[in-house]
Amino acid sequence: MTADAPERAPRVLIADDQTLIRTGFRLILNARGIEVAGEAADGAEAVAAVRRLRPDVVLMDIRMPVMDGLEATRHILAEAPDCRVLMLTTFDLDRYVYTALSMGASGFLLKDVTPEHLAAAVRLVGTGDALLAPQITRRLVERYAAEAEEHTPVAVPQGLAALTPREREVLTLMGRGLSNGELAAELTLSEATVKSHVARIFAKLGLRDRAQAVVLAYETGLVRPGEQPRRGGQGSGQAN
């Protein structure tokens, strides 16, 4: 693809048990040049539709009959790891969203999302460059990571030890919700250098995208609930 070529819009599957939600989202996306490859009224239909249609992104309701969105997401990501799943929820502090992010979902959207945000989110999610609704996601992850920490210790992936000090610092700041641009400013690096660090972190830890990186940062204790990004923190003088 040349620098002047337009980026291909993702093909989308909409999985929701409410016909009006599916119809509304389809109209919004189609009007903005995004193809809706199909629809599903429950999780089992969504799994079957992904096998048949191979969409790039699935908009997945959490609460559906026959098979809920969590189980459907588990099946889809096991069978089609390149597919991206955006969870749909009515509540911004839905505990099931945290579970979905831990399983590999790439983010979540509230069902009252604006048309512009919906289209932008669908286009963005394939890049792994930013979490969606970061302030809400951060709050949700903090809340349920804190609860999980009290009950279930999480094993640190072996790859974490393979991270350089700078990569560990980048992962920690990602966990605190910083975008690539904010990371670049925080660490006095170019955004291109930050993107290279992020790509290496994903490769070493087997992460799909930034959503999993945030969850991992909390679950391994790199970030504790309530911590804030520091300015000019340690490591800023290390080699890149």
Secondary structure, 3 states (H helix, E strand, C coil): CCCCCCCCCCCEEEECCCHHHHHHHHHHHHHCCCCEEEEECCHHHHHHHHHHHCCCEEEEECCCCCCCHHHHHHHHHHHCCCCEEEEEECCCCCHHHHHHHHHCCCEEEECCCCHHHHHHHHHHHCCCCCCCCHHHHHHHHHHHHHHHHHHCCCCCCHHHHHCCHHHHHHHHHHHCCCCHHHHHHHHCCCHHHHHHHHHHHHHHHCCCCHHHHHHHHHHCCCCCCCCCCCCCCCCCCCCC
